[in-house]
Amino acid sequence: MGEALIPLPAGVFRYPFRVRYSEVDCQGVAYNAHYLTWFDVALWEFFRTLPWDLKAQVRDTDTDFHTVKAVVEYHAPVRFDEEIRVAVQPVRIGGSSLTFSLSLDVAGEDLRRASGEIVWVNACQTTHTSRRLPEDLTARLHPLLP
């Protein structure tokens, strides 16, 4: 069970977690909604290391990212107390959108437990209409594309 890991390119960001008791069901398997939480936390940490201050973007430009697509593919269960890692890689930069590929594996294993895709659109927080991505952000992200 699970999908064989393909080695990730150098520079792909990984963020570690330990599966907590509150994240699992009575069989000790992680509840499906937590995968999106782990993806979201890993994305925030990715931006922190970029470095890009998402809170400052909102404050200074009145724009923020809206999630317009969130996909999780479950390849094998994640269980209580396992040490997991979420890998984040930007894979597409549009005029107002960012697409990220995410994958989740367990430390020390060669199997992917889950994979996914998140698409964000930069939007005005007043009108909720799309806005161009900040040029300095795209300049930071372009070198990380596959």
Phi, psi and omega in degrees: 000148183102172182242135181300136179286134170263131181307132180279147178299154177301142177091354176291132184283136175234139178232129184270149174221161166240130183292121183271158180303321182290349182263000184243160177269188185291347174269000180082014181259138180299133177293140189302325183295336181292337178299318178293325175297314179298318177300315182297315179297316180298321177298315178299318180291325175302313180294326178297321181276348184302315351271142174214125183268099181297323179294321178293325177301314179298312183297317189272336186237353186058026173241153177208168181268131172257133174283122180249348177207133177218117182236134173233129172249124183264119183258327180198152183296149169251136189241162179311135174072005176286147175269112182250161176226135174253124176264137181237130173218125172293136182237346178207137175238117177259192178293320179231001186238155175232135176242132181240140170260135180231148174215152183234128175225172178255134181308132176086001179247160179252027180237139174275128179271331179203156174219165181191179179218136176235133175241126177248144172241130177286126186223147173294132183282347178271312185261345184059035174251152184293149178226150178303148176292145174299133183299322181292332175289314180296327177296325178286327185275327184307316180296345182267354179293149180290000000 
